Amino acid sequence: MSIDVDLDLAAVFSGAVRESAIDVPYGDGRLLTLPWALHNGECVAILVEPVAEGLYRLSDRGLAADALATANVDLGSPSLQGRWQAVQRSLALRPSVVPPPNAYELSGDATTDELGTALTTLAEAVLRADGLQILGKPDRQLTFAERVVKDVYAAELPATPRAPLPNRFGGQRRVTCRIDPPRKPALFVQALASGDPNASYDHARALFADAQIDRQQLVSVIQPHWGQPWHREALAAVSHVVDGDQWHAELRRLAA
């Protein structure tokens, strides 16, 4: 059985994502490569294969797990097994008719009508899984942005590093991470390090001023000794500003 040649997988996305996506034949199915990069620079790619009339199997082919392995992340360790299983549960796809070849493949089935939502869900799960690389054994000191994301995982909150933030003009920009706290709206977080406050301020201000998201869902986490008072005041006009030394307390509140 082969996939419908007229099926446009990239069409489920919009704007720049749709224009940059690459959809090519792959065996009996199609391989959709999206312009969303993992920490190692590899782009998210999803294989879509037909398993029955109107039913498709979607898989990352172990992409996320392989990327984590290169970051010295041991998914078999007790501390990480639960986090990996949480990513798998977030898929919310139909169980695969064809069992996955290994336990570290993100996959599931979807009908033709469910395909659009399933592609988006799986792509986001791959990015969420890739965020676990911060929990590996680093061979360098973590950046402030990486520490911000690592703190989210430590608080056991679902996080998507480098998450897309839609803007009012149809495009997307990436923030440090997205947090999906229980029973609360998603939060889009941008970390601002103290190295070059003007550059990080300009970037965050541009991200949030054009965002198609309520201001209450936009969060700026600033490193201690970052910027001048006017930087903070201006950021507060477009986002909720959190001092870096208060970030743990903020996360505990979100997790409650």
Number of C-alpha atoms within 10 A of each C-alpha: 10 13 21 13 9 6 11 11 20 19 13 14 16 13 13 12 17 15 13 14 19 15 18 13 14 13 11 13 21 23 20 21 21 20 16 22 15 22 18 12 9 14 15 21 24 25 22 26 22 21 19 13 10 13 18 24 26 26 24 23 18 18 21 26 24 14 20 23 13 12 20 15 20 18 19 11 9 9 11 16 12 13 18 19 14 16 21 21 12 15 20 14 22 16 12 16 13 10 10 16 9 9 12 19 18 26 27 24 24 23 17 14 10 14 21 16 13 24 24 13 15 26 21 21 24 27 23 25 27 24 23 26 25 21 19 16 11 12 8 6 8 12 10 17 20 19 15 24 26 20 16 24 19 12 16 15 18 20 26 25 27 24 21 18 21 18 16 11 10 11 16 20 15 17 23 20 26 26 23 17 18 12 9 11 12 17 19 28 29 28 25 27 21 15 12 11 18 15 12 20 22 12 14 21 21 13 20 27 17 17 21 15 17 12 17 13 16 24 24 26 23 27 21 13 12 20 19 10 8 9 16 19 11 13 19 17 13 22 24 16 19 18 17 22 12 12 17 16 13 14 19 13 11 17 17 8
